[in-house]
Amino acid sequence: MSRAAKRKPVTIDEIESFLDLVARLMGKFPRQAELMTPIWRALERERDKRVETNTILAAAQARLARSPNHTMD
C-alpha cells in the first residue's frame, strides 16, 4: 500500500487553517498577494466541496433514519 493510500483526507479545519496562512502571507507581501489568489481559490473550492459532501452524507443518514425500511441489503 502506498503512502498516499494510507493518508487521511485533509479536514475542513485544516483547509481553513491554510486559508488563514495564505491570508497572512497576502497581508505580509501585498505586492505578491495577487500571485497567491489561485492558491486561495483552490483552497476555497476544496473546502466548499467537502462541506457539500458532509451535508449530503448527513442528509442521507437523516433520510435513512426516518425511513421505515432502513435496513441495508
N, C-alpha and C positions, 0 to 999 in steps of 0.2 A: 504494500500500500504506500502510495506516495505521501510526502509531507503535506501537499495541498489537499489531499483527500482527508487527512486527519484534522485539518484546521477547522475550527468552528467559524460560522459566519460572523461577520462584523455586526455588532449590535447597533441599534438606533442611537443609544447613548454614546457609543464610540464615534459614530458619524458626527453627532452633534459636537463632540469634543474636537474633532478635526475641523469642523466649520469654525469653531472658536479660534483654533490655531491659525487658520487661514485669515480670519478677520484681524487677528493680532498682527500677522505679517503684513496685511494690506495697510493697516494703520501705521506700522513701523516703517514701511517702504512705500509711501504713497505714489512715487513716480513709477514704480513697478506694479502697482496694485492691479492695473488693467490686465497685466500678463497672468494674474492669478485667477481671473474670472472663469476660465474653463474648468479649473480645479473646483472652484466654488459650485459651478453649475453641476458638475458630475456628482459631487457630494450631495447636493440637494436632490438630484434625480434618484440617487441610490436610497437616500433617506425616505423620500416620498414613496418609492416602490415598496420598501419594507413596511412602512406604515400601512399602505394599501393592502399588502399581503396579510399583515396581522389583523386588519379589520375584516377581511374576507374570511380568514380562518375562525375568528371569533363569531362572526355571523353564522358560519356553517355549524359550529359547535352549538350555538344557541338554537338553531333550527332543528338540529338533531335531538337536542334535549327535550324540545317540546313536541317532537314527532311521536305519534302513537306507536309506530313500528321502528324504534330507533336501534334495532339490532343490526350489526354489520355482518352481512352474509357474503 
